[in-house]
Amino acid sequence: MRATISRTKVFKRRQKVVAAVDLPGVPAGTFGKIWLVTGVTWIRYHVAFDNGGELANLDASQLRDRREWLAEQAAAEAAEREAQRVAARAALRAQALADLADGPAGH
């Protein structure tokens, strides 16, 4: 199955982006800025990353908008914190119910 390539411009010049996948010399999650948008049948991006790496011929599928990526990361962290709260609350409830049935551990 052939990989799909982008034929529409997703990003603009000087737009701040994030590496969505691991790239040569650039780990996923590294911030960067688009310096050049080129192509007719395949839109490619030349990106300068914050770790000093510069890569050309990147497809839009390898990049994400920085604001969207940060918002998704914040939402994922909030969901993880909520899951931890629910688990802790369930453990405390189970302990309280056990204390009611058997009496406190110190008695």
C-alpha positions, 0 to 999 in steps of 0.5 A, a space after each residue: 500500500 502506497 503512503 499518501 502524500 499531502 497535496 494541500 498546504 497545511 502550514 504557512 511559512 514561519 508557522 511554529 510546529 512540532 515534530 509529530 514523529 521521530 525524525 533523523 536527529 529530531 525526536 518527536 515533540 521537538 518545537 520548530 519553525 517552518 522556513 520554506 513551503 514548496 511543491 506542486 504535487 507534493 507539498 513539502 516543508 523545510 523546518 528549523 528545529 529548536 534542537 539545532 536540526 534543520 530538515 527539508 522535504 517534510 510532509 505535513 503528516 510528520 508535523 503538528 501545529 504547536 498550539 494544537 499539540 500543546 492543547 492535546 498534551 494538556 488534555 491528556 495530562 488532565 485526563 491522567 490526573 483525573 484517572 489517578 484521583 478516581 483510583 485514589 478515591 475508590 481505594 479510600 472508599 473501599 478502606 472506609 467500607 472495610 472499616 465500617 464492616 470490621 471496625 477501625 484497625 486500632 480497635 
